[in-house]
């Protein structure tokens, strides 16, 4: 004969699970805010230095400017004109990282699983977003260099959602399947 669960025990168990999930969500939100703040103050300068380095390797004349609110690149195009590229938060990819953080926090952090695994996948998302932002900006600048400033606008318009889709969906999907597979291994 088994003893039935008492209602108070069930309530305690469900509250404990909800508190743990809420704690995971709060820890994830705090880490995300601090990480995003760090990226906001440092990543744009790092990105502009990296893109300038890649362009100088390709024998493309580039100058960096940190005089305005947003760091800028001034690129001498093949046709002799200059393209001034201000690295705003949208252009630097920080907006797509913010969208990823929100999706990740509200869709993955409430799931059962270890906080350590969730934080690792959040870090993978940050790194992936930064790498894709560098690639997207580099592609748009190379298109502008060879095809002109008008082509830059078109290249930036089309590469932004495409590259965001290429890194956000796979990283989020891999994190979700890793969380589920860890739970299945725990149960078996």
N, C-alpha and C positions, 0 to 999 in steps of 0.2 A: 504494500500500500504506500502510495506516495502522499506526501502532505501538500496540500494546495498552497500556492503562493499567497502570501498575505498582501493585501492592497498596499500597505505601508512599505513593504519591501520592494514592490514593483515601482512605486513612486520614487523611492530613493534611488533605485538603479537607473531609471530614466532621467532623473535630475542629474545624476552623476555623469551620465553620457552627454547630456546637453551642456553641462558646465565644462566638460573637457573639450567639446567641440567649440564652444564659445571662447574658451581660453586659447585654443589653436587659432581661431579667427582673429582674436585680439593680438596675439603675438605676431601672426603673419601681417596684420595691418601695421603694427609698429615697425617691424623690420622693413616692410615695403616703403613706408613713409621715410624712414631714415635712409634707406638705399636710394630711393628716388631723389631725395634732397642731395645726397652725395653725387649722384649722376648729374643733377641739374647744375651744380656748381663746378664740376670737374669734367664731365664727359664732352661737353661742347668744345672746350679748349683742346682736349685730347683728340677729338674727332677732326678738328680743323688742322691740328698738327699732323695727324696721320694722313689725311687727304693731301695736304701740301707736300708731304714727303713722297707719297706715291706719284703725284704729278711731277715733282722735280726729277724723280727717277725716269719718267717718261719724256724728259726734256721739255716740259710745259712750263712756261713762265708763270709763276704764282707769287703773290705777296699776301701776307697775313696782316690783319688789322684788328686790334683789340680796343680801338678808341671808342666805339659806340657801345650801346647796351649789349648787343649780340655780337660775338666775334664774326669777322668777315674774311672772305677770301676774295682777292682780286685776281682774275685769271685772264691772261692775254690769249685771245682766241686766234685761230689760224688766219681769219680775215683781218686781223689787226685791231679789232675792237676789244674792249675790256668788259668782262662780266663780273659784276660785284655780287657776291653770294653771301647774304647774311644768314648766319646759322641760327634760325629761330627754333623754338621747341618743336614745331611741327616738322621742319626740315631736318632736324637732327635725329628724329626718330623717337624723341622722348614722349611724344603723344601716343605712339603705338605701344611703347612700354607701359604707359599709364593704363591704356585699355587692357593690355595683357594682365596687369596687376589686378584690376577690378574683376575681370573674368576669373582669374585664378583664385582670388580671395573668396569670391561669393559662390563659385561653383565647385572648387576642389577642397578648400580648407574645411568646410563643414563635413566632409566625408570622414568616415572612420579611417584611422591610420596614424602612423607615427608623425610627430611634428618634425622630426629630423628629416624624414623622407620628403615631406612637403616643402621644407625650407631648401633642400637640395634642388628640387625641381624648380622652385621659384628662382634660385640662383642661376640655374641652367637657362631659364627664360630671360633673365636680365642679360646674360652673356650673349645669348642668341640674338636678342633684340639689338644689342650694340653692334655685333658683327654685321647683321643685315642692314643696319643704318649706314654703316661704313660702305658696304657694297652698293647700296642704293645711291648714296651721294656720289660715290666714285663713278658709277655708270652714268649718272645724269651729267656730271662734269665732263666726262670723256665725250659724250654725245654732243654737248655744247661746244667743246673744243673743235671737234671735227665738222659739225653741221651748223653751228651758229647758235646765237642766243635764243632765237625762236624755238629751235629744237629742244633747248634745255627745258622750257616750260612744258612741252609735250612729253618729254622723257620723264620729267619729275612727276607729272600728273599720272602717267601710266605705271611707272615703276613703284610708286608709293603703295597703293593698295595691293599690287601684285606681290611685292616682297614682304609686306606685312602679313599677307595671307600665307606665304611660304614658310614663315618662321612661327607664327602664332599658333596656327592649327596643329601642326605636327608636334610642337613642344607640349601644348596643352593635352593633346591626345595621348602622347607617350606618358605624360605624368598621370593621367587618368587611368590608363591601362596598368601602369606600375602600381598604383594604389590598389586597384582591384585585384591584381595578381598577388600582391602581398597579403591581402585579406583572405584570398582563397587558400594560399599556402598556410596561413595561420589556422584556418578552420580545419584543413585536412590533416 
